[in-house]
C-alpha cells in the first residue's frame, strides 16, 4: 500500500465512519480540532484504523500527533514496520 492509498483510505474512513466533511480534511489541518471527536470516538477511530490496516496503535503513538499529516505518517510508518 503506497502513501496515496493510505491517505485515501484514512480519509474514506473519517468521512464514512465519523461523518467528517471531506472538505475540511487537509494535511496541515489540526486533527483534534477538525474531527471534534470525544474520547470514545477516538477509541473507535483507533479500533477502525487497526482493523483496516492491520496495525496496533497505543496511547504513546499519539504523542506529538497534531495534524492530519502527522496521523498519515504514523499509520504509514506502522504499516512499513509491520511488513
PDB file with one MODEL, atoms N, CA, C and O in Angstrom:
MODEL        1
ATOM      1  N   UNK A   1       0.858  -1.170   0.000  1.00  0.00           N
ATOM      2  CA  UNK A   1       0.000   0.000   0.000  1.00  0.00           C
ATOM      3  C   UNK A   1       0.908   1.238   0.000  1.00  0.00           C
ATOM      4  O   UNK A   1       1.777   1.379   0.860  1.00  0.00           O
ATOM      5  N   UNK A   2       0.698   2.120  -0.962  1.00  0.00           N
ATOM      6  CA  UNK A   2       1.538   3.317  -1.029  1.00  0.00           C
ATOM      7  C   UNK A   2       0.924   4.475  -0.235  1.00  0.00           C
ATOM      8  O   UNK A   2      -0.195   4.385   0.271  1.00  0.00           O
ATOM      9  N   UNK A   3       1.686   5.554  -0.144  1.00  0.00           N
ATOM     10  CA  UNK A   3       1.279   6.709   0.659  1.00  0.00           C
ATOM     11  C   UNK A   3      -0.080   7.249   0.236  1.00  0.00           C
ATOM     12  O   UNK A   3      -0.924   7.542   1.083  1.00  0.00           O
ATOM     13  N   UNK A   4      -0.291   7.379  -1.048  1.00  0.00           N
ATOM     14  CA  UNK A   4      -1.559   7.919  -1.556  1.00  0.00           C
ATOM     15  C   UNK A   4      -2.737   7.014  -1.188  1.00  0.00           C
ATOM     16  O   UNK A   4      -3.805   7.502  -0.817  1.00  0.00           O
ATOM     17  N   UNK A   5      -2.544   5.715  -1.288  1.00  0.00           N
ATOM     18  CA  UNK A   5      -3.607   4.767  -0.939  1.00  0.00           C
ATOM     19  C   UNK A   5      -3.933   4.829   0.557  1.00  0.00           C
ATOM     20  O   UNK A   5      -5.095   4.737   0.953  1.00  0.00           O
ATOM     21  N   UNK A   6      -2.896   4.985   1.377  1.00  0.00           N
ATOM     22  CA  UNK A   6      -3.099   5.102   2.815  1.00  0.00           C
ATOM     23  C   UNK A   6      -3.907   6.353   3.134  1.00  0.00           C
ATOM     24  O   UNK A   6      -4.877   6.303   3.890  1.00  0.00           O
ATOM     25  N   UNK A   7      -3.497   7.468   2.553  1.00  0.00           N
ATOM     26  CA  UNK A   7      -4.183   8.744   2.767  1.00  0.00           C
ATOM     27  C   UNK A   7      -5.650   8.644   2.340  1.00  0.00           C
ATOM     28  O   UNK A   7      -6.540   9.076   3.073  1.00  0.00           O
ATOM     29  N   UNK A   8      -5.900   8.086   1.175  1.00  0.00           N
ATOM     30  CA  UNK A   8      -7.275   7.958   0.675  1.00  0.00           C
ATOM     31  C   UNK A   8      -8.117   7.072   1.587  1.00  0.00           C
ATOM     32  O   UNK A   8      -9.275   7.384   1.864  1.00  0.00           O
ATOM     33  N   UNK A   9      -7.535   5.966   2.056  1.00  0.00           N
ATOM     34  CA  UNK A   9      -8.273   5.041   2.915  1.00  0.00           C
ATOM     35  C   UNK A   9      -8.605   5.687   4.262  1.00  0.00           C
ATOM     36  O   UNK A   9      -9.720   5.544   4.763  1.00  0.00           O
ATOM     37  N   UNK A  10      -7.636   6.397   4.846  1.00  0.00           N
ATOM     38  CA  UNK A  10      -7.895   7.077   6.116  1.00  0.00           C
ATOM     39  C   UNK A  10      -9.000   8.110   5.944  1.00  0.00           C
ATOM     40  O   UNK A  10      -9.922   8.177   6.756  1.00  0.00           O
ATOM     41  N   UNK A  11      -8.909   8.914   4.889  1.00  0.00           N
ATOM     42  CA  UNK A  11      -9.936   9.933   4.650  1.00  0.00           C
ATOM     43  C   UNK A  11     -11.304   9.296   4.430  1.00  0.00           C
ATOM     44  O   UNK A  11     -12.315   9.809   4.909  1.00  0.00           O
ATOM     45  N   UNK A  12     -11.335   8.187   3.709  1.00  0.00           N
ATOM     46  CA  UNK A  12     -12.592   7.476   3.469  1.00  0.00           C
ATOM     47  C   UNK A  12     -13.195   7.001   4.792  1.00  0.00           C
ATOM     48  O   UNK A  12     -14.404   7.109   4.999  1.00  0.00           O
ATOM     49  N   UNK A  13     -12.361   6.478   5.680  1.00  0.00           N
ATOM     50  CA  UNK A  13     -12.829   6.035   6.995  1.00  0.00           C
ATOM     51  C   UNK A  13     -13.403   7.216   7.777  1.00  0.00           C
ATOM     52  O   UNK A  13     -14.474   7.106   8.374  1.00  0.00           O
ATOM     53  N   UNK A  14     -12.695   8.335   7.774  1.00  0.00           N
ATOM     54  CA  UNK A  14     -13.150   9.507   8.519  1.00  0.00           C
ATOM     55  C   UNK A  14     -14.489  10.018   8.005  1.00  0.00           C
ATOM     56  O   UNK A  14     -15.355  10.404   8.791  1.00  0.00           O
ATOM     57  N   UNK A  15     -14.654  10.020   6.704  1.00  0.00           N
ATOM     58  CA  UNK A  15     -15.894  10.506   6.099  1.00  0.00           C
ATOM     59  C   UNK A  15     -17.033   9.518   6.345  1.00  0.00           C
ATOM     60  O   UNK A  15     -18.125   9.917   6.750  1.00  0.00           O
ATOM     61  N   UNK A  16     -16.782   8.231   6.101  1.00  0.00           N
ATOM     62  CA  UNK A  16     -17.838   7.223   6.196  1.00  0.00           C
ATOM     63  C   UNK A  16     -18.209   6.858   7.630  1.00  0.00           C
ATOM     64  O   UNK A  16     -19.390   6.746   7.960  1.00  0.00           O
ATOM     65  N   UNK A  17     -17.214   6.676   8.470  1.00  0.00           N
ATOM     66  CA  UNK A  17     -17.466   6.179   9.822  1.00  0.00           C
ATOM     67  C   UNK A  17     -17.703   7.289  10.843  1.00  0.00           C
ATOM     68  O   UNK A  17     -18.430   7.094  11.817  1.00  0.00           O
ATOM     69  N   UNK A  18     -17.095   8.445  10.624  1.00  0.00           N
ATOM     70  CA  UNK A  18     -17.160   9.506  11.627  1.00  0.00           C
ATOM     71  C   UNK A  18     -17.838  10.770  11.111  1.00  0.00           C
ATOM     72  O   UNK A  18     -17.826  11.807  11.775  1.00  0.00           O
ATOM     73  N   UNK A  19     -18.428  10.676   9.926  1.00  0.00           N
ATOM     74  CA  UNK A  19     -19.222  11.759   9.332  1.00  0.00           C
ATOM     75  C   UNK A  19     -18.477  13.089   9.284  1.00  0.00           C
ATOM     76  O   UNK A  19     -19.051  14.150   9.530  1.00  0.00           O
ATOM     77  N   UNK A  20     -17.193  13.008   8.964  1.00  0.00           N
ATOM     78  CA  UNK A  20     -16.377  14.206   8.804  1.00  0.00           C
ATOM     79  C   UNK A  20     -16.535  14.685   7.368  1.00  0.00           C
ATOM     80  O   UNK A  20     -16.490  13.885   6.434  1.00  0.00           O
ATOM     81  N   UNK A  21     -16.718  15.976   7.195  1.00  0.00           N
ATOM     82  CA  UNK A  21     -16.841  16.565   5.868  1.00  0.00           C
ATOM     83  C   UNK A  21     -15.481  16.487   5.171  1.00  0.00           C
ATOM     84  O   UNK A  21     -14.491  17.017   5.676  1.00  0.00           O
ATOM     85  N   UNK A  22     -15.436  15.837   4.026  1.00  0.00           N
ATOM     86  CA  UNK A  22     -14.180  15.658   3.290  1.00  0.00           C
ATOM     87  C   UNK A  22     -13.504  16.988   2.977  1.00  0.00           C
ATOM     88  O   UNK A  22     -12.282  17.049   2.844  1.00  0.00           O
ATOM     89  N   UNK A  23     -14.286  18.041   2.861  1.00  0.00           N
ATOM     90  CA  UNK A  23     -13.745  19.361   2.518  1.00  0.00           C
ATOM     91  C   UNK A  23     -12.849  19.942   3.613  1.00  0.00           C
ATOM     92  O   UNK A  23     -11.988  20.774   3.328  1.00  0.00           O
ATOM     93  N   UNK A  24     -13.044  19.512   4.858  1.00  0.00           N
ATOM     94  CA  UNK A  24     -12.265  20.083   5.966  1.00  0.00           C
ATOM     95  C   UNK A  24     -10.991  19.290   6.250  1.00  0.00           C
ATOM     96  O   UNK A  24     -10.165  19.702   7.064  1.00  0.00           O
ATOM     97  N   UNK A  25     -10.837  18.161   5.580  1.00  0.00           N
ATOM     98  CA  UNK A  25      -9.647  17.336   5.794  1.00  0.00           C
ATOM     99  C   UNK A  25      -8.536  17.805   4.868  1.00  0.00           C
ATOM    100  O   UNK A  25      -8.656  17.743   3.644  1.00  0.00           O
ATOM    101  N   UNK A  26      -7.456  18.273   5.476  1.00  0.00           N
ATOM    102  CA  UNK A  26      -6.257  18.627   4.700  1.00  0.00           C
ATOM    103  C   UNK A  26      -5.046  18.282   5.553  1.00  0.00           C
ATOM    104  O   UNK A  26      -5.133  18.293   6.781  1.00  0.00           O
ATOM    105  N   UNK A  27      -3.922  17.977   4.923  1.00  0.00           N
ATOM    106  CA  UNK A  27      -2.742  17.524   5.670  1.00  0.00           C
ATOM    107  C   UNK A  27      -2.307  18.461   6.791  1.00  0.00           C
ATOM    108  O   UNK A  27      -1.825  18.001   7.826  1.00  0.00           O
ATOM    109  N   UNK A  28      -2.468  19.763   6.600  1.00  0.00           N
ATOM    110  CA  UNK A  28      -1.989  20.710   7.604  1.00  0.00           C
ATOM    111  C   UNK A  28      -3.035  21.061   8.666  1.00  0.00           C
ATOM    112  O   UNK A  28      -2.721  21.767   9.624  1.00  0.00           O
ATOM    113  N   UNK A  29      -4.265  20.580   8.512  1.00  0.00           N
ATOM    114  CA  UNK A  29      -5.321  20.858   9.490  1.00  0.00           C
ATOM    115  C   UNK A  29      -5.052  20.126  10.800  1.00  0.00           C
ATOM    116  O   UNK A  29      -4.482  19.035  10.812  1.00  0.00           O
ATOM    117  N   UNK A  30      -5.474  20.747  11.904  1.00  0.00           N
ATOM    118  CA  UNK A  30      -5.336  20.138  13.214  1.00  0.00           C
ATOM    119  C   UNK A  30      -6.303  18.970  13.326  1.00  0.00           C
ATOM    120  O   UNK A  30      -7.510  19.134  13.144  1.00  0.00           O
ATOM    121  N   UNK A  31      -5.778  17.806  13.622  1.00  0.00           N
ATOM    122  CA  UNK A  31      -6.575  16.582  13.662  1.00  0.00           C
ATOM    123  C   UNK A  31      -7.685  16.660  14.706  1.00  0.00           C
ATOM    124  O   UNK A  31      -8.851  16.408  14.400  1.00  0.00           O
ATOM    125  N   UNK A  32      -7.325  17.007  15.927  1.00  0.00           N
ATOM    126  CA  UNK A  32      -8.301  17.021  17.020  1.00  0.00           C
ATOM    127  C   UNK A  32      -9.375  18.070  16.800  1.00  0.00           C
ATOM    128  O   UNK A  32     -10.561  17.780  16.958  1.00  0.00           O
ATOM    129  N   UNK A  33      -8.979  19.294  16.434  1.00  0.00           N
ATOM    130  CA  UNK A  33      -9.947  20.372  16.236  1.00  0.00           C
ATOM    131  C   UNK A  33     -10.880  20.089  15.073  1.00  0.00           C
ATOM    132  O   UNK A  33     -12.079  20.354  15.154  1.00  0.00           O
ATOM    133  N   UNK A  34     -10.336  19.552  13.995  1.00  0.00           N
ATOM    134  CA  UNK A  34     -11.132  19.307  12.795  1.00  0.00           C
ATOM    135  C   UNK A  34     -12.125  18.180  13.004  1.00  0.00           C
ATOM    136  O   UNK A  34     -13.277  18.271  12.579  1.00  0.00           O
ATOM    137  N   UNK A  35     -11.678  17.118  13.659  1.00  0.00           N
ATOM    138  CA  UNK A  35     -12.563  15.964  13.847  1.00  0.00           C
ATOM    139  C   UNK A  35     -13.611  16.199  14.922  1.00  0.00           C
ATOM    140  O   UNK A  35     -14.738  15.717  14.805  1.00  0.00           O
ATOM    141  N   UNK A  36     -13.253  16.931  15.962  1.00  0.00           N
ATOM    142  CA  UNK A  36     -14.194  17.185  17.041  1.00  0.00           C
ATOM    143  C   UNK A  36     -14.690  15.918  17.711  1.00  0.00           C
ATOM    144  O   UNK A  36     -15.850  15.837  18.115  1.00  0.00           O
ATOM    145  N   UNK A  37     -13.814  14.924  17.830  1.00  0.00           N
ATOM    146  CA  UNK A  37     -14.203  13.647  18.419  1.00  0.00           C
ATOM    147  C   UNK A  37     -14.026  13.667  19.929  1.00  0.00           C
ATOM    148  O   UNK A  37     -13.120  14.313  20.456  1.00  0.00           O
ATOM    149  N   UNK A  38     -14.916  12.944  20.620  1.00  0.00           N
ATOM    150  CA  UNK A  38     -14.731  12.791  22.061  1.00  0.00           C
ATOM    151  C   UNK A  38     -13.856  11.559  22.309  1.00  0.00           C
ATOM    152  O   UNK A  38     -13.433  10.895  21.362  1.00  0.00           O
ATOM    153  N   UNK A  39     -13.591  11.259  23.563  1.00  0.00           N
ATOM    154  CA  UNK A  39     -12.657  10.171  23.883  1.00  0.00           C
ATOM    155  C   UNK A  39     -13.155   8.812  23.378  1.00  0.00           C
ATOM    156  O   UNK A  39     -12.350   7.983  22.953  1.00  0.00           O
ATOM    157  N   UNK A  40     -14.448   8.580  23.421  1.00  0.00           N
ATOM    158  CA  UNK A  40     -14.985   7.319  22.898  1.00  0.00           C
ATOM    159  C   UNK A  40     -14.839   7.236  21.387  1.00  0.00           C
ATOM    160  O   UNK A  40     -14.575   6.166  20.839  1.00  0.00           O
ATOM    161  N   UNK A  41     -15.012   8.372  20.715  1.00  0.00           N
ATOM    162  CA  UNK A  41     -14.824   8.401  19.270  1.00  0.00           C
ATOM    163  C   UNK A  41     -13.374   8.077  18.903  1.00  0.00           C
ATOM    164  O   UNK A  41     -13.113   7.397  17.911  1.00  0.00           O
ATOM    165  N   UNK A  42     -12.432   8.573  19.716  1.00  0.00           N
ATOM    166  CA  UNK A  42     -11.023   8.269  19.455  1.00  0.00           C
ATOM    167  C   UNK A  42     -10.736   6.783  19.610  1.00  0.00           C
ATOM    168  O   UNK A  42      -9.950   6.218  18.850  1.00  0.00           O
ATOM    169  N   UNK A  43     -11.368   6.151  20.589  1.00  0.00           N
ATOM    170  CA  UNK A  43     -11.218   4.701  20.742  1.00  0.00           C
ATOM    171  C   UNK A  43     -11.749   4.008  19.496  1.00  0.00           C
ATOM    172  O   UNK A  43     -11.111   3.096  18.971  1.00  0.00           O
ATOM    173  N   UNK A  44     -12.910   4.435  19.024  1.00  0.00           N
ATOM    174  CA  UNK A  44     -13.484   3.874  17.799  1.00  0.00           C
ATOM    175  C   UNK A  44     -12.559   4.091  16.609  1.00  0.00           C
ATOM    176  O   UNK A  44     -12.394   3.200  15.775  1.00  0.00           O
ATOM    177  N   UNK A  45     -11.958   5.271  16.529  1.00  0.00           N
ATOM    178  CA  UNK A  45     -11.031   5.571  15.438  1.00  0.00           C
ATOM    179  C   UNK A  45      -9.840   4.621  15.472  1.00  0.00           C
ATOM    180  O   UNK A  45      -9.446   4.075  14.442  1.00  0.00           O
ATOM    181  N   UNK A  46      -9.272   4.427  16.654  1.00  0.00           N
ATOM    182  CA  UNK A  46      -8.119   3.529  16.789  1.00  0.00           C
ATOM    183  C   UNK A  46      -8.503   2.111  16.370  1.00  0.00           C
ATOM    184  O   UNK A  46      -7.775   1.472  15.610  1.00  0.00           O
ATOM    185  N   UNK A  47      -9.636   1.619  16.858  1.00  0.00           N
ATOM    186  CA  UNK A  47     -10.087   0.266  16.527  1.00  0.00           C
ATOM    187  C   UNK A  47     -10.318   0.137  15.020  1.00  0.00           C
ATOM    188  O   UNK A  47      -9.931  -0.866  14.421  1.00  0.00           O
ATOM    189  N   UNK A  48     -10.936   1.129  14.413  1.00  0.00           N
ATOM    190  CA  UNK A  48     -11.217   1.103  12.986  1.00  0.00           C
ATOM    191  C   UNK A  48      -9.929   1.120  12.170  1.00  0.00           C
ATOM    192  O   UNK A  48      -9.798   0.372  11.201  1.00  0.00           O
ATOM    193  N   UNK A  49      -8.981   1.967  12.555  1.00  0.00           N
ATOM    194  CA  UNK A  49      -7.697   2.034  11.842  1.00  0.00           C
ATOM    195  C   UNK A  49      -6.948   0.712  11.987  1.00  0.00           C
ATOM    196  O   UNK A  49      -6.398   0.195  11.014  1.00  0.00           O
ATOM    197  N   UNK A  50      -6.926   0.169  13.200  1.00  0.00           N
ATOM    198  CA  UNK A  50      -6.254  -1.109  13.420  1.00  0.00           C
ATOM    199  C   UNK A  50      -6.859  -2.212  12.559  1.00  0.00           C
ATOM    200  O   UNK A  50      -6.131  -3.015  11.974  1.00  0.00           O
ATOM    201  N   UNK A  51      -8.179  -2.255  12.479  1.00  0.00           N
ATOM    202  CA  UNK A  51      -8.866  -3.286  11.705  1.00  0.00           C
ATOM    203  C   UNK A  51      -8.621  -3.132  10.207  1.00  0.00           C
ATOM    204  O   UNK A  51      -8.473  -4.125   9.494  1.00  0.00           O
ATOM    205  N   UNK A  52      -8.579  -1.899   9.735  1.00  0.00           N
ATOM    206  CA  UNK A  52      -8.427  -1.659   8.297  1.00  0.00           C
ATOM    207  C   UNK A  52      -6.990  -1.784   7.807  1.00  0.00           C
ATOM    208  O   UNK A  52      -6.758  -2.115   6.644  1.00  0.00           O
ATOM    209  N   UNK A  53      -6.035  -1.523   8.677  1.00  0.00           N
ATOM    210  CA  UNK A  53      -4.639  -1.527   8.249  1.00  0.00           C
ATOM    211  C   UNK A  53      -3.811  -2.638   8.889  1.00  0.00           C
ATOM    212  O   UNK A  53      -2.645  -2.811   8.536  1.00  0.00           O
ATOM    213  N   UNK A  54      -4.384  -3.387   9.817  1.00  0.00           N
ATOM    214  CA  UNK A  54      -3.665  -4.487  10.441  1.00  0.00           C
ATOM    215  C   UNK A  54      -2.493  -4.043  11.299  1.00  0.00           C
ATOM    216  O   UNK A  54      -1.477  -4.735  11.377  1.00  0.00           O
ATOM    217  N   UNK A  55      -2.630  -2.891  11.940  1.00  0.00           N
ATOM    218  CA  UNK A  55      -1.576  -2.360  12.808  1.00  0.00           C
ATOM    219  C   UNK A  55      -2.123  -2.194  14.222  1.00  0.00           C
ATOM    220  O   UNK A  55      -3.335  -2.201  14.434  1.00  0.00           O
ATOM    221  N   UNK A  56      -1.226  -2.048  15.173  1.00  0.00           N
ATOM    222  CA  UNK A  56      -1.616  -1.778  16.561  1.00  0.00           C
ATOM    223  C   UNK A  56      -1.200  -0.362  16.915  1.00  0.00           C
ATOM    224  O   UNK A  56      -0.078   0.053  16.626  1.00  0.00           O
ATOM    225  N   UNK A  57      -2.106   0.378  17.541  1.00  0.00           N
ATOM    226  CA  UNK A  57      -1.835   1.745  17.972  1.00  0.00           C
ATOM    227  C   UNK A  57      -1.996   1.832  19.481  1.00  0.00           C
ATOM    228  O   UNK A  57      -2.939   1.284  20.051  1.00  0.00           O
ATOM    229  N   UNK A  58      -1.062   2.528  20.120  1.00  0.00           N
ATOM    230  CA  UNK A  58      -1.135   2.743  21.555  1.00  0.00           C
ATOM    231  C   UNK A  58      -1.173   4.226  21.863  1.00  0.00           C
ATOM    232  O   UNK A  58      -0.978   5.068  20.986  1.00  0.00           O
ATOM    233  N   UNK A  59      -1.425   4.526  23.109  1.00  0.00           N
ATOM    234  CA  UNK A  59      -1.509   5.923  23.534  1.00  0.00           C
ATOM    235  C   UNK A  59      -0.235   6.691  23.197  1.00  0.00           C
ATOM    236  O   UNK A  59      -0.292   7.847  22.777  1.00  0.00           O
ATOM    237  N   UNK A  60       0.907   6.047  23.382  1.00  0.00           N
ATOM    238  CA  UNK A  60       2.198   6.695  23.120  1.00  0.00           C
ATOM    239  C   UNK A  60       2.357   7.085  21.651  1.00  0.00           C
ATOM    240  O   UNK A  60       3.084   8.026  21.332  1.00  0.00           O
ATOM    241  N   UNK A  61       1.681   6.363  20.762  1.00  0.00           N
ATOM    242  CA  UNK A  61       1.772   6.672  19.323  1.00  0.00           C
ATOM    243  C   UNK A  61       1.201   8.049  19.007  1.00  0.00           C
ATOM    244  O   UNK A  61       1.581   8.667  18.013  1.00  0.00           O
ATOM    245  N   UNK A  62       0.295   8.526  19.842  1.00  0.00           N
ATOM    246  CA  UNK A  62      -0.383   9.784  19.544  1.00  0.00           C
ATOM    247  C   UNK A  62       0.297  11.006  20.148  1.00  0.00           C
ATOM    248  O   UNK A  62      -0.143  12.134  19.928  1.00  0.00           O
ATOM    249  N   UNK A  63       1.368  10.786  20.908  1.00  0.00           N
ATOM    250  CA  UNK A  63       2.143  11.909  21.430  1.00  0.00           C
ATOM    251  C   UNK A  63       2.792  12.611  20.244  1.00  0.00           C
ATOM    252  O   UNK A  63       3.504  11.987  19.457  1.00  0.00           O
ATOM    253  N   UNK A  64       2.547  13.891  20.120  1.00  0.00           N
ATOM    254  CA  UNK A  64       3.124  14.652  19.018  1.00  0.00           C
ATOM    255  C   UNK A  64       2.296  14.654  17.747  1.00  0.00           C
ATOM    256  O   UNK A  64       2.685  15.282  16.762  1.00  0.00           O
ATOM    257  N   UNK A  65       1.163  13.966  17.747  1.00  0.00           N
ATOM    258  CA  UNK A  65       0.279  13.974  16.570  1.00  0.00           C
ATOM    259  C   UNK A  65      -0.611  15.204  16.660  1.00  0.00           C
ATOM    260  O   UNK A  65      -1.468  15.293  17.538  1.00  0.00           O
ATOM    261  N   UNK A  66      -0.408  16.142  15.760  1.00  0.00           N
ATOM    262  CA  UNK A  66      -1.205  17.373  15.769  1.00  0.00           C
ATOM    263  C   UNK A  66      -2.037  17.519  14.503  1.00  0.00           C
ATOM    264  O   UNK A  66      -3.195  17.931  14.560  1.00  0.00           O
ATOM    265  N   UNK A  67      -1.450  17.183  13.366  1.00  0.00           N
ATOM    266  CA  UNK A  67      -2.121  17.404  12.083  1.00  0.00           C
ATOM    267  C   UNK A  67      -2.509  16.078  11.426  1.00  0.00           C
ATOM    268  O   UNK A  67      -2.083  15.002  11.844  1.00  0.00           O
ATOM    269  N   UNK A  68      -3.317  16.196  10.402  1.00  0.00           N
ATOM    270  CA  UNK A  68      -3.654  15.006   9.614  1.00  0.00           C
ATOM    271  C   UNK A  68      -2.392  14.389   9.031  1.00  0.00           C
ATOM    272  O   UNK A  68      -2.274  13.165   8.985  1.00  0.00           O
ATOM    273  N   UNK A  69      -1.443  15.212   8.584  1.00  0.00           N
ATOM    274  CA  UNK A  69      -0.204  14.687   8.010  1.00  0.00           C
ATOM    275  C   UNK A  69       0.563  13.868   9.039  1.00  0.00           C
ATOM    276  O   UNK A  69       1.122  12.822   8.710  1.00  0.00           O
ATOM    277  N   UNK A  70       0.592  14.342  10.286  1.00  0.00           N
ATOM    278  CA  UNK A  70       1.229  13.570  11.358  1.00  0.00           C
ATOM    279  C   UNK A  70       0.561  12.199  11.491  1.00  0.00           C
ATOM    280  O   UNK A  70       1.233  11.180  11.648  1.00  0.00           O
ATOM    281  N   UNK A  71      -0.759  12.193  11.425  1.00  0.00           N
ATOM    282  CA  UNK A  71      -1.521  10.947  11.554  1.00  0.00           C
ATOM    283  C   UNK A  71      -1.247  10.030  10.367  1.00  0.00           C
ATOM    284  O   UNK A  71      -1.032   8.832  10.548  1.00  0.00           O
ATOM    285  N   UNK A  72      -1.253  10.582   9.152  1.00  0.00           N
ATOM    286  CA  UNK A  72      -0.934   9.786   7.960  1.00  0.00           C
ATOM    287  C   UNK A  72       0.449   9.164   8.098  1.00  0.00           C
ATOM    288  O   UNK A  72       0.638   7.983   7.806  1.00  0.00           O
ATOM    289  N   UNK A  73       1.418   9.966   8.545  1.00  0.00           N
ATOM    290  CA  UNK A  73       2.794   9.480   8.691  1.00  0.00           C
ATOM    291  C   UNK A  73       2.866   8.353   9.718  1.00  0.00           C
ATOM    292  O   UNK A  73       3.574   7.366   9.517  1.00  0.00           O
ATOM    293  N   UNK A  74       2.130   8.505  10.822  1.00  0.00           N
ATOM    294  CA  UNK A  74       2.105   7.464  11.846  1.00  0.00           C
ATOM    295  C   UNK A  74       1.612   6.145  11.265  1.00  0.00           C
ATOM    296  O   UNK A  74       2.239   5.103  11.457  1.00  0.00           O
ATOM    297  N   UNK A  75       0.500   6.189  10.562  1.00  0.00           N
ATOM    298  CA  UNK A  75      -0.085   4.960  10.009  1.00  0.00           C
ATOM    299  C   UNK A  75       0.842   4.367   8.953  1.00  0.00           C
ATOM    300  O   UNK A  75       1.029   3.151   8.913  1.00  0.00           O
ATOM    301  N   UNK A  76       1.421   5.201   8.101  1.00  0.00           N
ATOM    302  CA  UNK A  76       2.343   4.705   7.079  1.00  0.00           C
ATOM    303  C   UNK A  76       3.548   4.022   7.723  1.00  0.00           C
ATOM    304  O   UNK A  76       3.973   2.959   7.270  1.00  0.00           O
ATOM    305  N   UNK A  77       4.097   4.624   8.772  1.00  0.00           N
ATOM    306  CA  UNK A  77       5.236   4.038   9.473  1.00  0.00           C
ATOM    307  C   UNK A  77       4.862   2.705  10.104  1.00  0.00           C
ATOM    308  O   UNK A  77       5.627   1.743  10.033  1.00  0.00           O
ATOM    309  N   UNK A  78       3.685   2.649  10.720  1.00  0.00           N
ATOM    310  CA  UNK A  78       3.220   1.399  11.334  1.00  0.00           C
ATOM    311  C   UNK A  78       3.082   0.291  10.283  1.00  0.00           C
ATOM    312  O   UNK A  78       3.453  -0.857  10.529  1.00  0.00           O
ATOM    313  N   UNK A  79       2.552   0.642   9.126  1.00  0.00           N
ATOM    314  CA  UNK A  79       2.376  -0.347   8.055  1.00  0.00           C
ATOM    315  C   UNK A  79       3.744  -0.826   7.558  1.00  0.00           C
ATOM    316  O   UNK A  79       3.948  -2.024   7.360  1.00  0.00           O
ATOM    317  N   UNK A  80       4.679   0.109   7.355  1.00  0.00           N
ATOM    318  CA  UNK A  80       6.016  -0.250   6.890  1.00  0.00           C
ATOM    319  C   UNK A  80       6.734  -1.139   7.903  1.00  0.00           C
ATOM    320  O   UNK A  80       7.411  -2.093   7.520  1.00  0.00           O
ATOM    321  N   UNK A  81       6.589  -0.833   9.189  1.00  0.00           N
ATOM    322  CA  UNK A  81       7.248  -1.616  10.233  1.00  0.00           C
ATOM    323  C   UNK A  81       6.637  -3.002  10.365  1.00  0.00           C
ATOM    324  O   UNK A  81       7.304  -3.940  10.800  1.00  0.00           O
ATOM    325  N   UNK A  82       5.376  -3.131   9.991  1.00  0.00           N
ATOM    326  CA  UNK A  82       4.678  -4.415  10.040  1.00  0.00           C
ATOM    327  C   UNK A  82       5.217  -5.358   8.968  1.00  0.00           C
ATOM    328  O   UNK A  82       5.326  -6.567   9.174  1.00  0.00           O
ATOM    329  N   UNK A  83       5.555  -4.766   7.809  1.00  0.00           N
ATOM    330  CA  UNK A  83       5.998  -5.574   6.667  1.00  0.00           C
ATOM    331  C   UNK A  83       7.429  -5.846   6.739  1.00  0.00           C
ATOM    332  O   UNK A  83       7.976  -6.513   5.861  1.00  0.00           O
TER     333      UNK A  83
ENDMDL
END
